[in-house]
Structures are given as C-alpha cells and as structure tokens.
Amino acid sequence: MLYERAILPFFRRASRAAMEFDTGPVSLPVPPPRGQAFLYVHIPFCHVLCPFCSFHRVQYRQHKAVRYFSALRREIETYRDAGFRFTGVYVGGGTPTVAPGELAATLDLIRASFPAREISVETNPSDLTEGILSMLQSRGVSRLSVGVQSFDDGLLREMERYEKYGSRAAILANLERAGGRFETLNVDMIFNLPHQTDEILQRDLETVIGSAANQVSFYPLMTSDEVRRKMTARMGRLDRRRVREYYRRILARLSPEFTASSAWCFSRANGGGVDEYITDATDYVGVGSGSFSYVGGAMYATTFSLNAYADRIDRGLPAITQRRAMSEHEQMRYEMLLRLFGLRMDHTWLRQRFGGRFGRRMAAEIAALKLVGAVVEDHSGYRLTERGMYLWVLMMSAFFESVNVFREQMRAHIHAELEHDEDVEDATVALERITRWAER
C-alpha cells in the first residue's frame, strides 16, 4: 500500500531520532501550568520473563523490590514537593502486583498526595486473587488491566505463561472473579504471534466477547531486534504480512459489542478509560527505573539500573539521567501521533496548544494523510478513518519498537545486575549490533 511504502519509512526514521537523548546533567522537569500532568509508575519486577517482551523488566527478588519501592515512593514525593499535581495515574510493568503490600503503600501515598481522578493498574491473571482484588478496590483503582495475551493453551505454553499464569479455563475463572469490581476490566491481547492461526485468533475474539472484561486492547506483536532473535528460537519466526488481515478480522468481529476508543483499544458500552493514557495527557511524568516523561516539549529518560536508581534517590538526585528537547515541529508531530491514536484531534485543543501555527507547520503531513485516506477533517477537527486506524497501528508499533531499541541499549549497560536465571547470555546485548540495526 502507498501509505506503508511512503509514510512508514519516514516515520521510522523520525522515531529513531526522537530517542536520541542529550548527555550531561539533567534536572527535574519544571511543572506545567497549574502543575497538572499524568503520572506513570513503572514496576519492573516479574516472576516470569516472557520471551516476547521488550519492556524493562527484571526477575523478582524480595530484597530488590523492598529497596526499589522505598526509592519509588521518595521519587513520587519529590515530584509532589516540586509542584506537580497528577490528575491520573497508570501503574505498569513488569507486574505491579508482584509485591501487593508495597504496591498498596505506594497507592496510598499517591492518593494522599495528588487529586488523581483515575488510577489504572496492570496485573497478570494469577494475581486476580480475592486479597489483591480487595486491596486494589480499597485503594480507588478504577481500571484493572490483565495481561492475558492469548486464551490458547498452546500459545500460552510457547510464551512460557501457562505454568505460571494459568490455562484458558483458569484465566477465564479469574476474570470472572474480577468482573464488575472495577469501572474498567481490560484484557491485553496480542495478535500476529508466530504460531497464531486464523482459527486461534477467531477463538480468542469469541472468548473476549464472552468474558467478564468490558475492554480489550489488541496489540500487534512488537519486538526489538534482540528480543526477536530470542523469540524466534523459542516461539518461531514473526510474519508481518499477516498484520493487516488480522487487524481487519479484529475490527469486524468486535463490532458491535465493542467500539474503538483508540486504534487498538476497544470498549463495551460500560467500558472506561483508554489503555494508552498518552492519548489525552499533554504532559506526563514517568517514575521508576526505565520510565519516560514528556513535559514542556522535552522527553526525559530515567536510569535503567535498579542500583543506580535507588542510589540517586538516596543521594537526593533526580532519577532521570537523559533529556531531549524537541523543536516545536517535532512536538507537533509527536502530539499529533498520540492524539490521533485516540481517533480524534480537535481544533480547539490545537489552538490552545499551538495557536494558529499547527495548520501552517503541519500542512504537508496533514495533506499526505488526507491523500492516502487516513484522516478526514470536519468543523471540529481531524479524525481517523478505518484505513487511518490501521496506519496508526503500524506507526505506533514502529514508535514503540524504536523505544525498545533504546531499552536494549540501556540494558546492555546493566547486564551485571541481572540474575543467572534471567538468561544473562540472552540479556547481554552488544551495543555495536544494536547501533548497526538502528542505522539500517
């Protein structure tokens, strides 16, 4: 297709450039007007390290987790004392519920410190116990997102999730236990897994529709170069040619029970918040090792070393170690990507954010998107067409894969911290190999 051949290569280059951070000392971001921003909290610990996952995660060890959560709460207090007023919170990982007591104390601090109207927490199916569910409810969690990935027992075994997180039957029973207890019960699903067939995808769609979940996020499999190498050895080779057809099947089957709230998030009539908080948040702060922030037109990255993270907090230093100031044109491109991922970008918001400059500076980009039928404009703003939704899935995948390359580079510096049971040989990434891949 024209937009895949013409737009995506340009976008991939821009995404890689966006992850080129400056070196030198970095101070805490300046709070936006009235201090309002969104808070992302990263918990990197997992009991099982899935072979397809490119996120910053480490093997759970209790002594590491205790020190980490202590530093995390002090970092949150630093932003509170600096004048930030977080209106929404997303706790991701890793597996945030891996240490329920530590998570509870962290949520207590957040609720006491900020006027957060919504709190979203990620978890895994085996953590949907009565104790954890009650703890999350009592801490005001409004959205619970469960990493299911697939209901197919064969794929769950390939992903090394069956033994730890349960079979299809166990997952459905746990979801039933959680149903109705939160405003939004989301399940995270992956499509285009190496051995996923049309029949398996169709069964997954039917299972989601019949489950207790009132929201589903269907992501295409996104991997970095190094994770793809490991995944191929364990799970089989990725075939990107199927993405279009699988996405078409997802849109067709989820309707009318679910409607799109972003390009890959779908909600029932009683569903709640969108999976990707960045679609609505102009400014967001990431706390915790390996997190990212976007405040005042600049991108920030926090150290990926758990030891360095805790040490910096102990010494009263910011945990962020890298910064990249974006030009206004780069900000427009980045914020257009995020806003339209949520299906609409309003003229009113654009005028408040950029005055009348957006239409002039982004004329070529908007014209190209209209030409390929991805975007239409009306009196209120721009919206994605169904073709545009597919393009945005590809673009967001390319963006996150660029982020994953950056994660690989950072993890290469901390391989000495990894445990033997984290597969040190696979986790140790040669920087020169990453650099060659990124330059292709």
N, C-alpha and C positions, 0 to 999 in steps of 0.2 A: 504494500500500500504506500501511497505517496507520503503520507504523514510519518510513517515509520522510517522510510528512507531519507526524508528531508529534515524532519524535525528532531527525531531522536538522537542522531549523531551530534548535532549541535547542542542538544540539551545535556548529553552525557559529558561533553567537554566542559560545559558550564558547571555541571555538578561537581566534577573533579576539582575545578578551580575554586569552587566555594569551600572546599575542605582543605585548602592550603592556608594554614594559620600562620600568624606572625610569631616570631620568637621574642624573648625578652620578658621582663617583669610584667605581671598583669594584676590590676587592682579589681576590686569588686565592682560590678556594673552599677551605674547610677540609676536609682529608681525612676520609672516613667512618671508622668503626671499623676498625682494622687496616689502614686505607689502601686497602682493596680497592675497585676500580672498574673500569669498562671504558674503553678508550681508542679514540676515533675520531680519525683523522688525515685532514685534508682537503687534497687536492692539486687546485688549481683549474684547472690548465692542460689545454687540449685543442688538437689540431691542427685539428679541425673543430668549429664551434659549431652543433650541431644546432638547427633552428628550433623544435622542440617542447620543448626542455629549459629548465626553470626553475631549475636548480641554479646555485650561484655558480660560474661558470667564466669564464676569460679565454683569449685567444689565446696559444698557447705562444710564448715568446721565450726563448732560452737564457740571456741575461744576467739576465732576470727570475727564471727558475727557479733559477739558481745562488744568487742572494741569498735567494730565498724558502726554499729547502731549508736553507740555513745558519741562518736565523732559526727555522725549524721545529724543527730539532734542538736549538737552545738553549731553545726553549719546552718541549720534552719534558723536557730536563734540569731545568728549573725545577720542573716537577711532581714529578719524581723526588726532587729535593732537599727539596721541601715535605712528603714523606712518603707520596705516592700509590704504591700497588702495583697496577699494572694486570694483571689476570688474563686479559684477552683484548684483541685489537686488531683494528680494522676500518679499512682504508685505502681511502678513497673519493674521488670527484672530481666533475667533471673526469675526467682519465685519469691515474691514479697512475703507470703505466708509461711516461709520455711522456718521462721522463728516467731511464733504468734505473740509471745509476751513482749518481745522487743518491738514488733510492729504496733501492738496496742499502745505502748508508751509513746511511740513516735506519732501516731494518730492523735493521741491525747494532747500532745504538745501543739500540733498543727491546729487543732480545733480551738485551743485556748489562746492561740496567737494571732489567728487570721480569720477574716469574715468569709471563709470558704463556703460557697453555696452548693457545691457538688464535690464529692470525693469518689474517685474510681480506683479500684484495686484489682490487680491481676492475681490469678492463682492457678493451681492445677487441679484436675478432677479429684485426686486422692485427698486433697485438703478441704473438701466440702464436708467436713465433719460438723456435728452439732456444736461442739465447742468453738471452732473457728468461725462458723457462720454467726453464732450468737455474739461473739466478740466484735465482728465487723459491723453487725447491725447496731450494737450499742455504741459504736464509735461514729455513727452517722454516715456510713458508706452508702452511697446511692446507686452505685454501679459496680457490679462484680463481673469481671471478665475472665472466663475459664479457658485455658489453653488446651483445647481438645485436639486440633489439627486434623484428625480423621476419626470416624467411627469404625473403620475397617480393621478387624483384628490383625490381619496380615500386615497392613501398613504400619499399624501400631508396633508390631514386633520389629519391623525393619527400622523404625525410628527409635527403637530401644525405649519405648514408653509403656509397652504392655505390662511388663512385670511390676513397674513402679507405680504407674498411674491408673492401671486397670483396663479391663476389656470393654468392648462396646456396651455390654449389659451393665457392668459396674459404673461406667461413666453416666449412662442414662439414669440409673438409680440415684447417683449422687446429684445430678442436675435436678431431678425431681425433688430431692430434699431441699435444694436451694431455691426452687421456683416459688415466686410470689413473695419472697422475703426482702427483695430489693426493687427499687424502681426499675432498674435495668439488669437483666441477667444476660450477658453476652457470651457467645462461644466463638473463640478464634478457630478458624478452619484454614487449611492450606489446599490450594488446587495446583495441579501440574506436578505432583510428586512423581518420581521416576517410574514407579510401577502402578501408578493410579490409572485405571481404565475408565472408559465412559460409564460402564456399569457401576463401578465403585463410586465415582463422582455422583451419579444419579441416586444411589442408595444413601450417600451422605446428605444430599439435599433433602430427600424424603425424611431422613432421620431428624435433621434440624427442624423441619416444619412440624414434625410430630413431637418434638421435645418440649421441655419446660422453658426453654430460652425464648426471650422476646426480642432478641437482637442477635445478629450473626455478622462477623467480619470475615470475609473470604479473601485471603491474600494469595497472590501467586507466589510460588516458592522463590525466595530471594536469597541468594548466597553470594559470598565473596569468592574470589578465585581460590584461595587456600581451603576454605570450607567446602567448596565444590569438589576439590580433589579428594578430601576425606570422605565426603558424602558419596561420591562415585564408587569408591572402593567398598563402601558398606551398604549402599542403598540402590546403586545403579545410576546410569547417566541421565542427566536432565535434557529434556527435549522442549525447547522454547516454541517450537512451531505449533504446539497444541494450545497455547495460552488463549488465542483469540476464540477458538471454538469452545473451550471450556468456560471462558467468561460469558460467552453468549448463552450457554446452557444454564449457567447460574442465574443470569438476569431473567431468562424465560421461566425457570421453574419456581423461583422465589416469589414471583408475582402471581396473584395479588396479595398473598398472605403477608409479604414483607415489601416495604418500599425503600428505595435507596435514600440514605441520609449522607452518604459520601460515595465516592466511586467504588469502594469495596466494603462499605458497611451498610447493613440493611436492617430495618426495624419493623416490628409489628405495630399496630395502631397504639398499643400500650407500651411501646418501647421508649427508651430515654435518650441519654446523651450519645453523641457521636464518638466512635472509637478513637479517632485522631483529634485530640484536643487542639492541635496546632492549626486546625482549620478556622477556629474562631478567635484564638489568642494572638493579638498583635505582638505582645511581649510575653516571653515565658522564661522561667529560671529552672535550670536543672541542678539538683543537689545530689551528692553521692558520686562515687568513683565511676568514671566513664560517661558522665552525663553531659548534655549540651544545653546551652542557653542562647536565646536571641532577645537582646534588649537594646533599644535605642539604635537599631540599624547595625548592630555588631553581633557576631557569632562568638561564643565562648565554649571552650572545652575544658573539662575537669580531668585531673590526672587519672590514669587508668591503674595506677599502682595502689593497692589497698594499704600497703605500708606507708607510702608517701602521703596518701590521703589523710590517714589518721595523724601522721607526724605533723603535717602542715596545720591541721586543725589544732593540735596540741600546742603549737607554737604561735597561734593566733594569726596565721597567714590564710589568704584565700585558697580554697581547694582548686580553683580554676588556674590553669597553667598556660593556656593559649588563647589568643584573641584574633579575630579577623574583622576589621572594619569594612563594611560594604559601601560601595558608592550608592547613590540614590537609584540609579538604574538597576543595579544588582538587587537592591531592596525591592524594587517594583517587580522584578521577575520572580524573586523568591516568594513574595507575599501573594502574587497572582497565582503561583503554583499551589500554595496552600489554600487560598480562598476558593479557587475553582475546584479543588479536590473535594470541597464541601458542596459542590454543584452550582453555587451562585457567587457572584461578586457584585455587590450593589454600588451604584453610582454615588449614593450618599456617603457610604463608607470611604470610597476612593477620594471624594472631595475633602472629607475630614482628614484623611491620612496624607494625601499628596497635593491638595489644592487642585488646580487645573492641569498640573504637569503630567499626570499619568497618560492622558489621551495623546499628548504630543510625544512623550518619550517612548511609549509602548505602541505607537501606531503600527509599526512593521510587524511586531509579534501578534497583535490582535488581528491584523489583516490576514496573516498567514493562517491563524487558527480558524477564522471565518471561511477562508478559501477552501480548506480541507473539510469543512463541515463539522468542526469540533465544538464551535462556540457560536451562539446566536445572541444578539443584543436586542433588548426592548427598552421601554422608557425607564425601567427601574434598574437595569444593569445587564450583566452578562450571565449566561447560564450554559452549562454543558449539555450537549446532545448525547444520545446513546453512543455515537461514534466518539464523541469527546470523552465520555466516561472511560471507554477502552483506552484511548490515548493517555488519559491521566493515570490509569493503572500502570501503563508502561513507563510513563515519566516518573511517577513516584517510586516505582521499582528501581529505575535507574538511579534516582537520587539516593535511595536507601542503600543500594549496592555501593555507591561512592562512599557513603558513610561507613559501610562495612570494611572497605579497603583501609580507611583511616583507622578503624578499630584494630585491624590486623597489624598495622604499623605500630600502634601503641602497645599492643600485647606482645610484640616482638621484644620490647624493652623490659618486660616484666616476667619473662618465662621462668626466671629463677624462683619466682614466688609460687609457681604452680606446683601442685602436689603430683606425686608419681601416678596416682590414679586418675589424673586429669589427662593422661596421654601426652606427656611432655614432648615427645618427639613430634607429634602432630601439631601441638600448640605452638611450638617454636617456629616462627616464620622468618625466612630470610628476607631482610629489607630490600636487598637488591632485586629479588624476584618480584616483590610487590611493586617496586618502582618501575620495573620493565613492563609489568601488566598495566599499571596505571597510565603509562605513556603510550600504550598501543591505541 
